[in-house]
Amino acid sequence: MRGRVFGAAIALVSLGFAHAVHAQGGPMAILYEHSDYQGRQEVIRGEIRDFQGLRFNDAVSSIRIQGGVWEVCEHADFQGRCITLYRDNPNLVNDGFNDRISSARLVAGGGGFGRRDDRRDDRRDDRRDFDRRDAGGGGITLFQHSDFQGDSRRIVGENRNLESLRFNDEVSSVIVRSGVWELCEHSEFQGRCITVDRDIRNLTDQGFNDAVSSVRRIR
């Protein structure tokens, strides 16, 4: 009984901390050392290129999202494998990211309070309010799932074979940060290709879901 009461008290303290931080205004992410929002906490706004500066490298197990859409990556400077978060995640084990985050950044501003039942409205607001200056430069970001979810890879210039990123035939949605891009079904820009100049939530509509093997900027 005492253990359950103590656990509930800790959860309430953690939630109270999240609400207090959110009251300061602006989108932010709260990082937790352990799953279920337990342990040491760090608040980030904007971007952190290297968690070594926070002494929190490879130490995050859960995250609360207090507005905005966030990209977290396994290496510093947003390199390596990345995932995009728009809602709270109580256990990063499920995404293969437990104790593996080394950098994070806000990729879409605004939105709600990280609650699951608000996620559709928040996502629409975040996509509408997307600010490319906060996105870490130009290029195109490829997402594993529709609606800009799952693993992601950012391309600047061209990639002749997405197998090099372990992302061949994995793309279901894209965010175009700048320019006009050609997506092709085979490596070396062969086979059927489409041209995109704007965000696409679901490549199924173009007949290109899980069918992209090479990408290049053409304008």
Beta strands, then each sheet from edge to edge (+ up, - down):
strand 1: 28-34
strand 2: 38-44
strand 3: 47-48
strand 4: 62-66
strand 5: 69-75
strand 6: 79-85
strand 7: 103-108
strand 8: 140-145
strand 9: 149-155
strand 10: 158-159
strand 11: 173-176
strand 12: 181-186
strand 13: 190-196
strand 14: 214-217
sheet 1: 2+ 1- 4+
sheet 2: 3+ 7- 5+ 6- 9+ 8- 11+
sheet 3: 10+ 14- 12+ 13-
end
